[in-house]
Amino acid sequence: MTANELQLLIVGMMLGAWPMAIWRMVLDLREAERNLAESHQVRRRSAADTFLRSLELYQVQQRYGLVP
């Protein structure tokens, strides 16, 4: 293998590595955005569940005349 062939091999590998690295970065960013959206949705559901549980407790206390 001559020096030119070795240089062409190295340049070719580098040119192929950059698009792959950029593609992986884009995929990782998309996954991070999906995970962030999912965590927001889980947080909203949790807050709603907490509210509904406290509302049910309040309604039971009011029905039976209990003091909160």
N, C-alpha and C positions, 0 to 999 in steps of 0.2 A: 504494500500500500504506500503510495507516494504521499508527500506532504500536502499536495493539492487535494488529493482524495480524502485525506484525513480532515483537512480544513472544511471541505464540502460536507463531509459527514457530520462534523461538529455544528456547522451552521445550519444544516438541515434539521438536526435534532433540536437545536435551539428554536428554530422557526416553528417546529411542530409542538414544542413544549409551551410556548407562549399562548397560543390559542386554547390549548387544553387547560392551562392555569386560569385563563380568563373565564372559560366556560365553567370550570369548577367553582370559581368565585361567584359567578352569576347564579348558579344552582344553590350555593350556600346562602346567598342573600335571599333568594326566594323562600328557601326553607325557614330562614330566620323570620321573615315576614309572616309566614303561615303560623309559626309557633307563637309569635307575638299576638297575632289576631286570635288564636285559640286560647291563649292565656287570658286575654281580655274577656272573651266570651265566658270562660270558666269563672272568672272573678265576678262578672255580672250575675251569672246564675247563682253563685254562692251568696251574693248580697240579696238576691230575690228570695232565696230559700230562707235566709236568716230573717228577713222581713216577714215572710209568710208564717214562719214558726212563732215569731213574737206576736203577730196579729192573732193567730189561733189561741195562744196563751191568754192574750188580753180578752178575747171574746169569751173564753171559758171562765175567766175571773169575773167578768161582768155578768155572765149568766147566773153564776152561783153566789154573787155578792161578795166575792173575796177581794181583799184589799191588795193591790199590787205591791 
